[in-house]
């Protein structure tokens, strides 16, 4: 246990900075993942190779387009990463006053923190998906957002403020799972690996990589559902949206394209999840260690 506890504002600040640090490196991978996932919607049944898709994207649109939506991604970290891990530490430490911190305590605290953080950051998440995917649409269908603020203001004006929370159910559900499978497992794996004598930076990297793998496998279907709901358009004839909820989206995709379609784009998704988890927690641990030493 650390001698010096981490106050709430320090937990939020270090979590946000760690999230931004990791995202700057991971954003291009996330962009490819979103585009691959949405490409599978436009081309049902098509087999997509991550490396070929990446190469073709860079050749056709330029490497700079992989950073489309970076501003939205950073704003997402400001709200989502800071709230998710910051709230988790507060919830966990509060529970520790009344009971021993075990696996169940960590899962409960992390799930609650993840859900709260996701709901707060929905506008940034929708903007991120829209901006990352806009360049892949036919010219006539592109929304041509020029910045994060332009994207957010246009969504609010053209579709209503509620459009930001159109895909909130799968996003919040996924975030609760992310909390349980990333944040809680990371905290638990640190203890487990320490018991095997793995400590210091090696412990942080090993624990965060393992947590990233677990949460990638569990949450990928909900990521697919979220992307489909966030980027969908009404049917031109009926005016109805094809996806209306998390369960309905998962069932519709599984029935029409097969359950494995929900895992289209898994390679970049895992690189994003595992890579960001390692980079974020590494930076968070460094910053909090500096605070404790001050």
C-alpha positions as CSV (number, residue, x, y, z in Angstrom):
1,X,0.0,0.0,0.0
2,X,1.2,3.5,-0.7
3,X,2.1,5.6,2.3
4,X,0.5,8.7,0.8
5,X,-3.1,8.4,-0.4
6,X,-4.1,10.0,-3.8
7,X,-6.6,12.8,-3.4
8,X,-9.6,12.9,-5.8
9,X,-8.3,15.8,-7.9
10,X,-4.9,14.2,-8.3
11,X,-6.5,10.9,-9.3
12,X,-8.6,12.6,-12.0
13,X,-5.7,14.8,-13.3
14,X,-3.2,11.9,-13.6
15,X,-5.8,9.6,-15.2
16,X,-6.7,12.3,-17.8
17,X,-3.0,13.0,-18.6
18,X,-2.2,9.3,-18.8
19,X,-5.2,8.8,-21.2
20,X,-4.2,11.7,-23.4
21,X,-0.6,10.5,-23.5
22,X,-1.6,7.0,-24.6
23,X,-4.2,8.2,-27.1
24,X,-1.8,10.4,-29.1
25,X,0.1,7.2,-30.1
26,X,-3.0,5.0,-30.5
27,X,-5.3,7.3,-32.4
28,X,-4.3,6.1,-35.9
29,X,-4.9,2.5,-34.9
30,X,-8.3,3.5,-33.6
31,X,-9.2,5.3,-36.8
32,X,-8.3,2.2,-38.9
33,X,-10.3,0.0,-36.5
34,X,-13.4,2.2,-36.8
35,X,-13.1,2.4,-40.5
36,X,-12.7,-1.4,-40.8
37,X,-15.7,-2.0,-38.6
38,X,-17.8,0.4,-40.6
39,X,-16.4,-1.0,-43.9
40,X,-17.8,-4.3,-42.9
41,X,-21.3,-2.7,-42.6
42,X,-21.1,-1.4,-46.2
43,X,-19.6,-4.7,-47.5
44,X,-21.4,-7.5,-45.6
45,X,-19.4,-10.8,-45.7
46,X,-16.2,-9.2,-47.1
47,X,-13.0,-10.4,-45.5
48,X,-10.7,-7.6,-44.4
49,X,-7.0,-7.8,-43.7
50,X,-5.8,-5.3,-41.2
51,X,-2.5,-4.7,-42.8
52,X,-3.9,-4.5,-46.4
53,X,-6.7,-2.3,-45.2
54,X,-4.2,0.0,-43.5
55,X,-1.9,0.1,-46.5
56,X,-4.8,0.8,-48.9
57,X,-6.1,3.6,-46.6
58,X,-2.7,5.3,-46.4
59,X,-2.2,5.1,-50.2
60,X,-5.7,6.3,-51.1
61,X,-6.2,9.0,-48.4
62,X,-2.8,9.7,-47.0
63,X,-1.3,9.0,-43.6
64,X,-2.5,12.3,-42.2
65,X,-6.2,11.2,-42.5
66,X,-5.5,8.6,-39.7
67,X,-5.4,11.5,-37.3
68,X,-8.8,12.7,-38.4
69,X,-10.8,13.2,-35.1
70,X,-7.7,13.5,-32.9
71,X,-9.1,16.5,-31.2
72,X,-12.3,14.6,-30.3
73,X,-10.2,11.7,-29.1
74,X,-8.2,13.9,-26.8
75,X,-11.4,15.6,-25.5
76,X,-12.8,12.1,-24.9
77,X,-9.8,11.3,-22.7
78,X,-10.2,14.5,-20.8
79,X,-13.7,13.4,-19.8
80,X,-13.7,9.6,-20.1
81,X,-10.2,8.5,-19.0
82,X,-10.0,11.0,-16.1
83,X,-13.5,10.1,-14.8
84,X,-13.1,6.3,-15.4
85,X,-9.9,5.7,-13.5
86,X,-10.3,8.7,-11.2
87,X,-13.7,7.6,-10.0
88,X,-12.5,4.0,-9.7
89,X,-9.7,5.0,-7.3
90,X,-12.2,7.1,-5.2
91,X,-14.8,4.3,-5.2
92,X,-12.2,1.7,-4.3
93,X,-10.6,3.7,-1.5
94,X,-14.0,4.5,-0.1
95,X,-15.0,0.8,-0.1
96,X,-11.7,0.0,1.6
97,X,-12.9,1.9,4.7
98,X,-15.7,-0.5,5.2
99,X,-14.4,-3.9,3.8
100,X,-11.3,-5.6,2.5
101,X,-10.6,-4.7,-1.1
102,X,-11.1,-7.9,-3.1
103,X,-12.0,-8.9,-6.6
104,X,-15.7,-8.2,-6.2
105,X,-15.0,-4.8,-4.7
106,X,-12.8,-3.9,-7.6
107,X,-15.3,-5.1,-10.2
108,X,-18.2,-3.1,-8.6
109,X,-16.1,0.1,-8.2
110,X,-14.7,-0.2,-11.8
111,X,-18.1,-1.0,-13.4
112,X,-19.8,2.0,-11.7
113,X,-16.9,4.3,-12.6
114,X,-16.9,3.2,-16.2
115,X,-20.6,3.7,-16.7
116,X,-20.6,7.2,-15.2
117,X,-17.6,8.2,-17.3
118,X,-19.1,6.9,-20.5
119,X,-22.4,8.8,-20.0
120,X,-20.4,12.0,-19.4
121,X,-18.3,11.6,-22.5
122,X,-20.9,10.5,-25.0
123,X,-20.8,13.8,-27.0
124,X,-17.0,13.3,-27.5
125,X,-17.4,9.7,-28.4
126,X,-20.0,10.4,-31.1
127,X,-17.9,13.2,-32.5
128,X,-14.9,10.9,-32.6
129,X,-16.7,8.1,-34.5
130,X,-18.2,10.6,-37.0
131,X,-14.9,12.4,-37.7
132,X,-12.9,9.2,-38.0
133,X,-15.3,7.7,-40.5
134,X,-16.3,10.7,-42.5
135,X,-13.4,10.4,-45.0
136,X,-14.4,6.8,-45.9
137,X,-18.0,7.8,-47.1
138,X,-18.8,8.6,-50.7
139,X,-18.3,12.3,-51.5
140,X,-22.0,12.9,-51.6
141,X,-22.6,11.5,-48.2
142,X,-19.7,13.1,-46.3
143,X,-20.5,15.6,-43.6
144,X,-17.1,17.3,-44.0
145,X,-16.6,18.3,-40.4
146,X,-13.8,20.8,-40.0
147,X,-13.1,20.5,-36.3
148,X,-14.4,19.0,-33.0
149,X,-16.4,22.0,-32.2
150,X,-17.8,22.1,-35.8
151,X,-18.8,18.5,-35.6
152,X,-20.4,18.8,-32.2
153,X,-22.3,22.0,-33.0
154,X,-23.6,20.6,-36.3
155,X,-24.8,17.4,-34.7
156,X,-26.7,19.4,-32.0
157,X,-28.1,21.8,-34.6
158,X,-29.0,19.3,-37.4
159,X,-30.0,16.2,-35.4
160,X,-30.7,17.6,-31.9
161,X,-28.7,17.3,-28.7
162,X,-30.2,13.8,-28.0
163,X,-28.2,12.5,-31.0
164,X,-25.1,12.5,-28.8
165,X,-26.7,9.9,-26.6
166,X,-28.2,7.8,-29.4
167,X,-25.7,5.1,-29.0
168,X,-25.2,5.7,-25.2
169,X,-26.7,2.3,-24.2
170,X,-24.0,0.2,-25.9
171,X,-21.4,2.7,-25.0
172,X,-22.3,2.8,-21.3
173,X,-22.7,-1.0,-21.3
174,X,-19.3,-1.4,-22.9
175,X,-17.8,1.1,-20.5
176,X,-19.1,-0.9,-17.5
177,X,-17.5,-4.0,-19.0
178,X,-14.3,-2.0,-19.7
179,X,-14.2,-0.9,-16.1
180,X,-14.6,-4.5,-15.0
181,X,-12.3,-6.1,-17.5
182,X,-9.6,-3.4,-17.8
183,X,-9.5,-1.2,-14.7
184,X,-10.5,-3.8,-12.1
185,X,-8.4,-6.6,-13.8
186,X,-5.4,-4.3,-14.0
187,X,-5.6,-3.6,-10.3
188,X,-6.1,-7.3,-9.6
189,X,-3.3,-8.4,-11.9
190,X,-0.9,-6.0,-10.2
191,X,-1.5,-7.9,-6.9
192,X,-1.3,-11.3,-8.6
193,X,1.9,-10.6,-10.5
194,X,3.5,-9.0,-7.4
195,X,2.9,-12.3,-5.6
196,X,5.1,-13.9,-8.3
197,X,7.9,-11.4,-7.6
198,X,7.1,-9.3,-10.7
199,X,7.4,-5.7,-9.5
200,X,8.1,-2.1,-10.7
201,X,7.7,-1.2,-14.4
202,X,7.6,-4.8,-15.4
203,X,4.6,-5.3,-13.2
204,X,2.8,-2.3,-14.7
205,X,3.4,-3.4,-18.3
206,X,2.5,-7.0,-17.7
207,X,-0.6,-6.2,-15.8
208,X,-1.9,-3.6,-18.2
209,X,-1.2,-5.8,-21.3
210,X,-3.1,-8.7,-19.8
211,X,-6.0,-6.4,-18.8
212,X,-6.0,-5.0,-22.3
213,X,-6.3,-8.5,-23.9
214,X,-9.2,-9.5,-21.5
215,X,-11.2,-6.4,-22.1
216,X,-10.7,-6.4,-25.9
217,X,-12.2,-9.9,-26.1
218,X,-15.2,-9.1,-23.9
219,X,-16.1,-5.6,-25.3
220,X,-15.5,-5.9,-29.0
221,X,-19.1,-6.8,-29.8
222,X,-20.4,-3.8,-27.9
223,X,-17.8,-1.6,-29.7
224,X,-19.2,-2.8,-33.0
225,X,-22.8,-2.1,-31.9
226,X,-21.8,1.4,-30.7
227,X,-20.1,2.3,-34.0
228,X,-23.1,1.1,-36.0
229,X,-25.6,3.0,-33.9
230,X,-23.5,6.2,-33.8
231,X,-23.0,6.3,-37.6
232,X,-26.3,5.0,-38.8
233,X,-28.6,7.0,-41.1
234,X,-32.4,6.7,-41.4
235,X,-33.8,4.5,-44.2
236,X,-34.5,6.8,-47.1
237,X,-37.9,5.1,-47.7
238,X,-39.2,4.5,-44.2
239,X,-37.3,7.1,-42.3
240,X,-36.6,4.5,-39.6
241,X,-33.2,3.8,-38.1
242,X,-31.9,0.2,-38.6
243,X,-30.6,-0.1,-35.1
244,X,-32.6,0.8,-32.0
245,X,-30.8,-0.7,-29.1
246,X,-27.8,-2.7,-27.9
247,X,-29.5,-6.2,-27.9
248,X,-31.4,-5.5,-31.1
249,X,-28.2,-4.4,-32.8
250,X,-26.2,-7.5,-31.6
251,X,-29.0,-9.8,-32.7
252,X,-29.5,-8.1,-36.1
253,X,-25.9,-8.2,-37.0
254,X,-25.4,-11.8,-35.8
255,X,-28.5,-12.9,-37.8
256,X,-27.6,-11.0,-41.0
257,X,-23.8,-11.4,-41.1
258,X,-22.9,-14.0,-38.4
259,X,-21.7,-13.4,-34.9
260,X,-18.1,-13.1,-36.0
261,X,-19.0,-9.9,-37.9
262,X,-19.1,-8.3,-34.5
263,X,-15.3,-8.9,-34.3
264,X,-14.5,-7.3,-37.6
265,X,-11.5,-5.1,-37.0
266,X,-10.4,-7.0,-33.9
267,X,-6.7,-6.7,-34.7
268,X,-6.6,-2.8,-34.6
269,X,-9.1,-2.9,-31.7
270,X,-6.7,-5.1,-29.7
271,X,-3.7,-3.0,-30.6
272,X,-5.7,0.1,-29.5
273,X,-6.9,-1.5,-26.3
274,X,-3.7,-3.2,-25.3
275,X,-1.5,-0.4,-26.4
276,X,-3.5,2.4,-24.8
277,X,-3.9,0.4,-21.6
278,X,-0.2,-0.1,-21.3
279,X,0.7,3.5,-22.2
280,X,-2.0,5.1,-20.0
281,X,-1.3,3.1,-16.9
282,X,2.4,3.4,-17.3
283,X,2.1,7.2,-17.3
284,X,-0.5,7.3,-14.5
285,X,1.7,5.2,-12.3
286,X,4.7,7.4,-13.0
287,X,2.8,10.6,-12.2
288,X,1.2,9.2,-9.0
289,X,4.6,7.9,-7.9
290,X,6.0,11.4,-8.4
291,X,3.1,12.9,-6.3
292,X,3.7,10.4,-3.5
293,X,7.4,11.2,-3.4
294,X,6.7,15.0,-3.3
